[in-house]
Each structure stands twice: as C-alpha cells, then as structure tokens.
Amino acid sequence: MIKKYVFLFSLLISSFSFNAQQAPDSLDINQTFVIGVTPTPPFIMKENGEYTGLSIEAWDLVNEELDFNYEFKEYTSLGNLLNAIENNEVDFSINPVTVTDNRMQRMDFSQPYFISHTGVAKRSESQVFSYLANLFSWNFISAILILLAVIFVFGFLVWIFERKKNAEEFGGGSRGILEGFWWSAVTMTTVGYGDKSPRTTGGRIIGLIWMFMAIIIISSLTAGIASSLTVQTMNDEITGVQDLSKFEVTSVRSSSAQELLNLYNIQHTEVVSEKEGMELLENKETKLFVYDEPILRYELKRRGLEDDIEVLPKTLKKDYYGYSFPKNSPLLNKIDPVLIGVMKTMEWNTIMAEYE
C-alpha cells in the first residue's frame, strides 16, 4: 500500500517537473508572429507598401539572430496600437513606445533601444514684432509712469520751498510746478543745464536728497525699462512643464507627452497623429505642440518648415523607447537578450547614426 502511494507521488512530481520543463519551450518559434505598428516617422514609415525607418531597420538586425517568421499589422493611431498590445491582438510591437509607469501596468517592455526627449514645437517669432509688442507692454508703460511720478514728487517738493523766494525761476501756480518738474528731470539725468537751481535751505536739502536718491532710482528704473524692452522669447518663458499652462497646447492622444500634461493638469487639445498636430501649429490654430522631440524634428524637416516652426532647446523630460509586449508574454525573455546583444554591435550604431 505504501509503495503504491510512493509511486503515485513520484508520478505526480515527475508530471510537474515535465510541465515545468516544457513551459519555457511552449513558445512555438516557427509560428508567424504578428507585430503591431503605426506609422511614426522616422521610426516607422510606409513607402510603396513597404515599411521602412529606424525601428524597422533595427528590428531586421535583431531578427537576423532570432529568425522569426512575422507579419506587420498596422493600426491607425498610437492609442489603438496600445490597446491591441494590451488585449493580445498582436504578439508585440517595435514602435517607439515610451516606457512609463502607467504603461508598465498595462504591458511589458524590453530593454530601451532609443533615448529621446519630450519636446515643444512653436511657431518662430519675428524679433522686430516682439520688440514692438514689448515696447507697448504694460511693463514698459508702468515703468515710465513710475519714473514720471518720482520726478514729479521731488519737483513739487522743491517748488513748495522755492515758489516765493525764487519766483523768477520756479514761479507760482501750475507754471511753477512744471518748472519744478523740469528741474527734477534735469537733475536726475545729471544733464545740469544750470537754468534753474534751488536757493532756499529747504530747497537745497530736497535737491541734495534727490541727487543721491536719483542715482539709485534711475539705475533701478533703467534696469526695469531695459528689461521690459528686452525681447522675451518663449524659450525663456518655458522652463518647466508648469509653464505650459500659460499657452494653448496640443499633443497626440495616448502619447507619453499627453500623460505628462495630464499629470500636471495642463489643459490641451488632443490630436490623432503628429501630422495633425503640426498642421494645427502651421495654421496658427495652436500655440504649442508637445510631443516626442525626434518625431517633431523629422516632421519639420519633411515639411520644410524649419524657418516657420522651431523646437525649443528646453525639453520637458527624458523618454526611453522599448519594444512592447502583452503582459507575461514569453516572447519578452526570448527577444530581450538578443536585443541587448545587438545594441552593442557596430551595425546597430551605424543605423542609429543615420537618423541623428
């Protein structure tokens, strides 16, 4: 009886061991794998029915060692592609999908094969127009008004002391106040015409105080006026994601750039692709287009818009592109080591250099 139970137990253990050994090999590498893609120049492009681009060339290099049979399944948008990966409609995707915390909960990723950044594109501004706009801005006008007010105050104080004992120079009434204003302005700017000067003790004390104060005040106000006249470009205004809230922003639906905007509660318009976003920017229907920097730069070059639209040198975050797989896909452990090895080859570096 005991021998019978020992035999059954041994048989059970052997069965588990057999299944455990068979599980890793359960992947049929001879099957035709479905690779999900969506056109994303310069990584995935379709020309004359054939797919080209950085990701395609890089995958061809990886597949030289894997020798997989595969076919591409195209999706119309990034959002549709991500849903297809999550729902196991495809075996994996070689599209440039940014690894994010939110996406890692929905799917698995390979070793990142490309480092990118989230960039901001905007229409180029005329320096002359920006200068004129700042010239009539409230900052400039307020600086001038403050300067005139300070000049008037000291001119008025001198007039109070001089209006009776120095009437020939400062006079009385409104004319005298204007003469005091003139003296205050001349004194502050150190022009020193000498046509008017305080003669009373009180007037000279005010004049002495004004001379020293004017040195400080004119320096501060001059700096303020110069600052308001300086052409402040959008490059200077955007130092972080929060600064985007001051502008009309557009981004691609389901992209990592949109995730970033949602994270910081930045109001924005959604578009299906980078082409649609660039068209909005070109037609002045949006102020900023936030998306992956290499894709923005390629689209600008392809459309010949380098003179009209620019990508700001300040980026918002670093992005890592990886192959994406459905959760717990056995393909990940099969492809990842090969991808890592290929990334160290000269051929891989040559492909990457072509698209820099």
NORKA-V10403 format. One record per helix or strand of 3 or more residues. SS is the DSSP state (A for helix, B for strand). FROM is the first residue (numbers start at 1). TO is the last residue. If there is no record, write none. Layout:
SS_FROM_TO ; SS_FROM_TO
This chain:
A_2_26 ; B_32_37 ; B_44_47 ; B_50_52 ; A_54_66 ; B_69_74 ; A_78_86 ; B_92_98 ; A_101_104 ; B_107_109 ; B_114_123 ; A_127_135 ; A_138_162 ; A_167_170 ; A_173_188 ; A_201_229 ; A_234_237 ; A_241_246 ; B_249_252 ; A_256_263 ; B_269_271 ; A_274_282 ; B_288_292 ; A_293_303 ; B_309_311 ; B_317_326 ; A_331_342 ; A_346_354
